[in-house]
Amino acid sequence: MHQPLAPLLFPEYRRRVLAPLLLRPEVLLVGEAGFRDVVEALYPTQSALGREVNPKVFGIEEFADKAHSEPFLRDVLSRPKIFLIGNAHQLEELAGHQP
């Protein structure tokens, strides 16, 4: 059995899907980290991308309280997402959508 040589993204996929995401990258963080800590942690990523990364930081209770009333969060919850940590099920639980 042969091992794969290298994972890769096809240029068409990179151009159509990933390029728009990198034009104005935004990160939603739900947890106990403060905004300043998140901004500082994103510095290396911003340098690598050559662009500012816009973090949106919510505490766990704040997120649960605002998930259904704040237009920004309703929009985020209704659209496709790329999870850096966690998954859709965990996000729904945090938002109060218990299965």
KOLLUM-432219 format. One record per residue (C-alpha): residue number from 1; residue in three letters; chain; x, z, y. Coordinates in nm, 3 decimals, always signed. Each point is the difference from the previous one (the first is absolute). Layout:
BEGIN
site num=NUM | residu=ala | chaine=A | u=X | w=Z | v=Y
...
This chain:
BEGIN
site num=1 | residu=met | chaine=A | u=+0.000 | w=+0.000 | v=+0.000
site num=2 | residu=his | chaine=A | u=+0.138 | w=-0.100 | v=+0.339
site num=3 | residu=gln | chaine=A | u=-0.004 | w=+0.237 | v=+0.294
site num=4 | residu=pro | chaine=A | u=-0.123 | w=-0.136 | v=+0.333
site num=5 | residu=leu | chaine=A | u=+0.291 | w=-0.099 | v=+0.223
site num=6 | residu=ala | chaine=A | u=-0.156 | w=+0.098 | v=+0.330
site num=7 | residu=pro | chaine=A | u=-0.340 | w=+0.066 | v=+0.147
site num=8 | residu=leu | chaine=A | u=-0.079 | w=-0.229 | v=+0.289
site num=9 | residu=leu | chaine=A | u=-0.269 | w=-0.097 | v=+0.243
site num=10 | residu=phe | chaine=A | u=-0.083 | w=-0.364 | v=+0.035
site num=11 | residu=pro | chaine=A | u=+0.053 | w=-0.128 | v=+0.357
site num=12 | residu=glu | chaine=A | u=-0.367 | w=-0.104 | v=+0.033
site num=13 | residu=tyr | chaine=A | u=-0.117 | w=+0.352 | v=-0.088
site num=14 | residu=arg | chaine=A | u=+0.253 | w=+0.152 | v=+0.236
site num=15 | residu=arg | chaine=A | u=-0.109 | w=-0.231 | v=+0.283
site num=16 | residu=arg | chaine=A | u=-0.377 | w=+0.036 | v=-0.049
site num=17 | residu=val | chaine=A | u=-0.030 | w=+0.364 | v=-0.102
site num=18 | residu=leu | chaine=A | u=+0.301 | w=+0.203 | v=+0.104
site num=19 | residu=ala | chaine=A | u=+0.096 | w=-0.165 | v=+0.330
site num=20 | residu=pro | chaine=A | u=-0.322 | w=+0.099 | v=+0.182
site num=21 | residu=leu | chaine=A | u=+0.044 | w=+0.359 | v=-0.119
site num=22 | residu=leu | chaine=A | u=+0.347 | w=+0.015 | v=+0.149
site num=23 | residu=leu | chaine=A | u=-0.106 | w=-0.128 | v=+0.342
site num=24 | residu=arg | chaine=A | u=-0.152 | w=+0.336 | v=+0.089
site num=25 | residu=pro | chaine=A | u=+0.057 | w=+0.242 | v=-0.284
site num=26 | residu=glu | chaine=A | u=-0.216 | w=+0.311 | v=+0.005
site num=27 | residu=val | chaine=A | u=+0.026 | w=+0.301 | v=-0.228
site num=28 | residu=leu | chaine=A | u=-0.282 | w=+0.247 | v=-0.065
site num=29 | residu=leu | chaine=A | u=+0.126 | w=+0.338 | v=-0.112
site num=30 | residu=val | chaine=A | u=-0.236 | w=+0.274 | v=-0.117
site num=31 | residu=gly | chaine=A | u=+0.174 | w=+0.330 | v=-0.053
site num=32 | residu=glu | chaine=A | u=+0.170 | w=+0.289 | v=+0.169
site num=33 | residu=ala | chaine=A | u=+0.286 | w=-0.185 | v=+0.173
site num=34 | residu=gly | chaine=A | u=+0.007 | w=+0.002 | v=+0.377
site num=35 | residu=phe | chaine=A | u=-0.006 | w=-0.320 | v=+0.204
site num=36 | residu=arg | chaine=A | u=+0.356 | w=+0.050 | v=+0.128
site num=37 | residu=asp | chaine=A | u=+0.134 | w=+0.051 | v=-0.355
site num=38 | residu=val | chaine=A | u=-0.173 | w=-0.319 | v=-0.115
site num=39 | residu=val | chaine=A | u=+0.139 | w=-0.202 | v=+0.293
site num=40 | residu=glu | chaine=A | u=+0.350 | w=+0.129 | v=-0.071
site num=41 | residu=ala | chaine=A | u=-0.034 | w=-0.080 | v=-0.371
site num=42 | residu=leu | chaine=A | u=-0.104 | w=-0.357 | v=+0.089
site num=43 | residu=tyr | chaine=A | u=+0.308 | w=-0.073 | v=+0.216
site num=44 | residu=pro | chaine=A | u=+0.198 | w=-0.157 | v=-0.290
site num=45 | residu=thr | chaine=A | u=-0.299 | w=-0.217 | v=-0.093
site num=46 | residu=gln | chaine=A | u=-0.043 | w=-0.115 | v=+0.358
site num=47 | residu=ser | chaine=A | u=+0.369 | w=-0.090 | v=+0.016
site num=48 | residu=ala | chaine=A | u=-0.019 | w=-0.195 | v=-0.326
site num=49 | residu=leu | chaine=A | u=-0.314 | w=-0.188 | v=+0.109
site num=50 | residu=gly | chaine=A | u=+0.115 | w=-0.050 | v=+0.358
site num=51 | residu=arg | chaine=A | u=-0.344 | w=+0.114 | v=+0.120
site num=52 | residu=glu | chaine=A | u=-0.185 | w=+0.313 | v=+0.092
site num=53 | residu=val | chaine=A | u=-0.206 | w=+0.156 | v=-0.277
site num=54 | residu=asn | chaine=A | u=-0.318 | w=+0.161 | v=+0.131
site num=55 | residu=pro | chaine=A | u=-0.085 | w=+0.320 | v=-0.189
site num=56 | residu=lys | chaine=A | u=-0.347 | w=+0.153 | v=-0.003
site num=57 | residu=val | chaine=A | u=+0.031 | w=+0.361 | v=-0.116
site num=58 | residu=phe | chaine=A | u=-0.292 | w=+0.217 | v=-0.111
site num=59 | residu=gly | chaine=A | u=-0.010 | w=+0.346 | v=-0.152
site num=60 | residu=ile | chaine=A | u=-0.196 | w=+0.023 | v=-0.324
site num=61 | residu=glu | chaine=A | u=-0.300 | w=+0.178 | v=+0.152
site num=62 | residu=glu | chaine=A | u=+0.006 | w=-0.218 | v=+0.313
site num=63 | residu=phe | chaine=A | u=-0.002 | w=-0.313 | v=-0.216
site num=64 | residu=ala | chaine=A | u=-0.292 | w=+0.125 | v=-0.208
site num=65 | residu=asp | chaine=A | u=-0.194 | w=+0.091 | v=+0.316
site num=66 | residu=lys | chaine=A | u=+0.062 | w=-0.334 | v=+0.174
site num=67 | residu=ala | chaine=A | u=+0.007 | w=-0.246 | v=-0.293
site num=68 | residu=his | chaine=A | u=-0.365 | w=-0.096 | v=+0.041
site num=69 | residu=ser | chaine=A | u=-0.042 | w=+0.038 | v=+0.375
site num=70 | residu=glu | chaine=A | u=+0.313 | w=-0.145 | v=+0.159
site num=71 | residu=pro | chaine=A | u=-0.016 | w=-0.382 | v=+0.023
site num=72 | residu=phe | chaine=A | u=+0.373 | w=-0.043 | v=-0.067
site num=73 | residu=leu | chaine=A | u=-0.017 | w=+0.197 | v=-0.324
site num=74 | residu=arg | chaine=A | u=-0.322 | w=-0.167 | v=-0.116
site num=75 | residu=asp | chaine=A | u=+0.172 | w=-0.335 | v=+0.054
site num=76 | residu=val | chaine=A | u=+0.313 | w=+0.107 | v=-0.190
site num=77 | residu=leu | chaine=A | u=-0.204 | w=+0.134 | v=-0.290
site num=78 | residu=ser | chaine=A | u=-0.203 | w=-0.321 | v=-0.026
site num=79 | residu=arg | chaine=A | u=+0.295 | w=-0.244 | v=-0.006
site num=80 | residu=pro | chaine=A | u=+0.268 | w=-0.080 | v=-0.257
site num=81 | residu=lys | chaine=A | u=+0.302 | w=+0.228 | v=+0.021
site num=82 | residu=ile | chaine=A | u=+0.352 | w=+0.017 | v=-0.134
site num=83 | residu=phe | chaine=A | u=+0.072 | w=+0.354 | v=-0.120
site num=84 | residu=leu | chaine=A | u=+0.353 | w=+0.123 | v=+0.056
site num=85 | residu=ile | chaine=A | u=-0.084 | w=+0.333 | v=-0.167
site num=86 | residu=gly | chaine=A | u=-0.320 | w=+0.086 | v=-0.181
site num=87 | residu=asn | chaine=A | u=-0.287 | w=-0.228 | v=-0.089
site num=88 | residu=ala | chaine=A | u=-0.355 | w=-0.097 | v=+0.095
site num=89 | residu=his | chaine=A | u=-0.155 | w=+0.275 | v=-0.210
site num=90 | residu=gln | chaine=A | u=+0.205 | w=+0.270 | v=+0.175
site num=91 | residu=leu | chaine=A | u=-0.087 | w=-0.140 | v=+0.342
site num=92 | residu=glu | chaine=A | u=-0.370 | w=-0.002 | v=-0.085
site num=93 | residu=glu | chaine=A | u=+0.023 | w=+0.362 | v=-0.117
site num=94 | residu=leu | chaine=A | u=+0.166 | w=+0.099 | v=+0.328
site num=95 | residu=ala | chaine=A | u=-0.276 | w=-0.179 | v=+0.189
site num=96 | residu=gly | chaine=A | u=-0.264 | w=+0.191 | v=-0.193
site num=97 | residu=his | chaine=A | u=-0.111 | w=-0.275 | v=-0.241
site num=98 | residu=gln | chaine=A | u=+0.010 | w=+0.217 | v=-0.310
site num=99 | residu=pro | chaine=A | u=-0.076 | w=-0.205 | v=-0.315
